[in-house]
Amino acid sequence: MRTAIVTAILILGGVLAATMVFAAIFITANWAPERSVAELSMRWAPPPSTFIDALGMQVHLRDEGPREDPSPIVLLHGTGSSLHAWEGWAQALMPQRRVIRFDLAGFGLTGPSPDGTYSLDDDVQLVVAMLDQLGVRRCVLGGNSLGGAIAWRAPLEPPARVEKLILVDAGGYPPHPVSIPLGFRLARLARLPLLATLMVHTLPRSLVEQGFRSVYGDPSKVTQEQIDRSVELTQRAGNRRALLARAAQRRTGIPAERIPELNLPTLILWGGRDRLLPPDDAERFHREILGSTLAIFEDLGHAPEEEDPARTVAAVKQFLGIE
């Protein structure tokens, strides 16, 4: 009996020791300290980037195109992304239209919200605050994924500021993913204190790359610059804590039951290979928003605006009547 107990203790000790060695190797290989905005701005915020104060944050912004545009196009990125995701659309649209894009709270170079809360109501308030700061009374509002979930809620909040709506693989309905990127799964598990601490101080590049490739219809289109950008902006001081806070907090805000109340011209643009928010959601948005226009790109994934900007922005130009 004593021999069995000793053997069990030795085995348990060996497992614990091996776990500690593995953890030490993992942390050493993937250690990624936080980086300052000043350091990251040299690469990721050259002109025309600027920063403006809104809701106690220095929000990273790009505002381009003709200032006389009476209804600028405002574009909101998705989870873990940044204003850079819209670069292709911005370049195509700004010769004729004013294009505004900014990093949402907890992402890109904007960084975390002062009070650490990340509800959809907070996100909508940031959009309104940015429009106020920029003197924009009416706009075309578009968003991808999380940005889309924010975009369709904004017209349902007074005052009426949104003239037209562009939903790109937008969140809103109860989730039913075909597959979930590993990074999203880890964020859900981050309520465990030890794992949360580990995620705040480490950042495996392979995990970022896997996440990018999993949301593209054609993973071979992902570039090293995109991966570099995602890794470096995730290291922005406070961003990893903010992402964990978003994952842990209840997603309050206007419920999906109010989507049929939307009564404005709406383009629903979707990737047919979106495994996170399948095209079923696009069809439902189209059914529930009367008079909406639906464009599904069968070969694209969850971020079609970045995967194939030229082809997808053509649909936007047609919707907006831009020659």
N, C-alpha and C positions, 0 to 999 in steps of 0.2 A: 504493500500500500504506500509506504513512504517513498519507494523508488518511483512509483507512478506519479506521485505528487511532485517530486523533484524533477522528473522528466517533463511534466506539464509546465512547471515554472520555467524550466530552461527553454522550452519551445516558445512560450509566451514572451520570455525575455528576448529571444532571438527575433521574433516577429516585430516586437517593439523597436529593437535596435535597427533592424532592416528598414522599418518605416521611417525612423529618424534619419537614417543615412539617405534614403530616397528623398525625403523632404528637404534635407540640407542641399543635396545635389540639385533638386528642382529649383529651390530658391536662389541658389548661386547662379544657375544657368539663366534664370528668367527675371533676375532682380531688375526692377525698372523704377527708379526714384521719380518723384514728382518733379516737374519742370515749370519754370516761371513763364508767364505770358511774354515778358520781354525777350526771353531766349527763343521762344517758339515763333514770335511775331516776325523775326527776321526772314523766316522761310515761308510762313503760312499767312502773313498779313501784310504783304507789300501793297503799295497803292494799286487799286483804289480803296483798299480796306481802310476802315476807320473805326473808332470806338465811341459810342455815345451812352450817356447815363440813362438808364430806365429801370425803375423799381429797385434801385440800390445796386444794380449791376452795371459794369462796363461792357456793353453788348457789342460784339464784333459784327460789323455791318459792311456790306457793299451795296452802294446805291448808284446805279449807272443808267445812262440813257437820257433822253430829252426831258428836261425839268418841266416843260409845259404840258406834259402828258396829264390829262385830267383824271385818269384812272390807272395808276401804276400797277404793274404785276408784282405781287409779293409772294415769295416762294419759301416754304417751310420744309426743312429736311426731316429725316426720320431718326429713329433711335441709333445712337452710336455714330451718327454722321455729323455733317457740318455744312455750312453754306457752299463749300466747294463742290458738293454733289450736283449743283445746278449750273456749273460753269458752262457746259455746252449749250444749255438753253439760254443762259444770259447772253452769251456771245451772239447767238442767232437772233435774239429778240431786241436787244438794246439799240440797234440802229434806228428802229422805229418806235420802241416803247421804253418807258422808264422801268427798270427792273431792280427790285429791292429784295435782298436776302440777308439773313442774319443767323448767327448761331443761337439756338435755343438754350435756356437755362440748363446748366450741367453738361453742355456739349461744346466742342470746338474750343474757341478762345474766350467765350463768354464766361464759362466757369459756373460754379454752383450758385444757387439762389441764397440770399442772405439768411432766410429763415429755415432753409433746408426742406421746404415742402415743394412737391412736384405734381400737384393735381392737374388735370386737364383745365380746370377753371383758372389755375395760376398761369398756365400756358396761354390761354386765350387773353388773359389780362396783360401779359407781356406783349402780345401782338397789338392790342389796342394802345398800350403805352408807346410802342414804337411808332405806330401811325400818328399818334398825337405829337410825338417829338419831331417827326418829319413833316408835319403839316399836311398829311394825306387824309382827305375827307372821304374819298371813294377809291376802291381798288378792285383788281382782280386777284383773288386769293387762291393759291395753289399749295398743295402739300403732298408729300410722300409718306406712307406708313403712319408713324406718330404725327408727323406734320399734317397729314391728311385728316387724321382724327381731330386735330385742333382746327383745321381749316373749315370743316363742315359745321362745327359748333359755333364759330364766330358769327355767321349770319343770323343765328337764332338768339343772339344776345344784342340788346339795344346798346348804342344807337346803330342804325342800319349803315354799315360802312362798305359792305361787300356787294359789288355789282355783278360779278360772275365768279364761278367756282370751278377749280380744276382739282380733281381727286385722283391721285396717282397711287394705286395699290394702297388705298387708305384704310386705316384702322377704324373700327366703329362697331362692328357686329361681334357677338360672342366668338372667341377664337376656336378654330377647328383646323389647325395646321396639318399638312401632310408630313412635314418634318420641321424640326426646330434646331437651328444652329446651336452647337455646343456652348457658345458664349452665352446665349439666352438661357440655356438650362442651368449653367453655373450661376448666373445672376439670381435665378429663383432659389438656388440652394444657399445663397450667400447669407441667409438668416442665421446660419450656423456661425458663431463668433470667430472660430478658428479659420474657417474658410473665407469669411469676410476679410479678416486681417491679411490673409495670404493674397487675396485678390487685389487689395489696395496697394500692395508693395511689389507685386510681380505682374508681368505681362508677357506671356509666351507669344512670340511673333507668329508661330505656327497656328495658334488659336485664332488670331486676328485674320490670318490668311484663309483659314478654313471658313470663318464666318463670311468673309467677302465672297469667296467662291460659291458658297452654298446659296447665296441670294441672287446669283446671276443665272440666267438661263444657259449661257455658255461660259463656264468657269474660266476658259482660256483667255477671255477678254480682260480679266483682272490684271492690272499693271502693278509693278513694284512701287511706283510712286503712290498709288492709291493705298497700298499696304503701309508704306512709310508714313503717309499722312495720318492714317487711322491710328497707328501705333503712337506716333508723337503727340497727336492731339488728345489721345486717351491719357497720356502722361501729364497733361495740363493739371496743375495743382487743384485738387478737389474734384476732378471729373469722375474718378473711379468711385469715390464715396457717394457722389451724386447719383451715379448709375445704380449703385446698390440701394440707395434710398428710394429711387423711382420704382425699383423692382419690389421693394418691401411695402411701399405705401399703396393704399387702396385707390384705385383709379376713379375718383369722383368726377362728376361733371354731367353735362346734359346727356340723358340716356339715348340709346339708339332708336327707341320708340318714337322719337321726335324727328327722325330723318324725313318722313313723309311731309313734314311741315315746310321743308325747304322749297322756296318758290322763286328761283332765280336760274338763269342759264347755267348749266353745269356740264362740264366735260368729265367723263369717267374714263380714265386711261389706265390700262392694266397689262401686266405681263402674264401671258398664258401659262408660263412655267413657274409662277409664283407658288412656292411650297409652304410659305409662312402664312400668307393671306390668299388662299386659292381664288381663282376667277369666279367661283360661285358668289363671292361677296360683290364683285363687280356687277354681276347680273342683278343682285338684290338691290344695290344702290340704284341701278338703272330703272328697275321696276318701281321703286319707292320715291324717286325724285322725278316727278312728271316733267316731260319735255326734255329730259337729259339726253346727252349724246354719249354713246359708248364706243370706245376704241380699244380692242384687245390685240396685243402683239404676241402671237402664239409662241414665238421662239425666245421671248425675253422673260426675265425673272422679276424679283421683288423690287428692283430699283431700275426700271426701264429708262428713266431720265438720264441715268449715268451710264447704263450699259450700251444704249444706242441713242445718244442725244439728237443726232441729225434726223433720224426717222421719227422719233416721238415728238420732237418740237414741230415737225411739219403738221401733225394733227392739231397741235396747239394753235399754230398760225391760222389754220383753216377755221378753227372754232372762233378765234378772235377777229377773223376777217383781215388778217395781215397779209399783204402781197409779198 
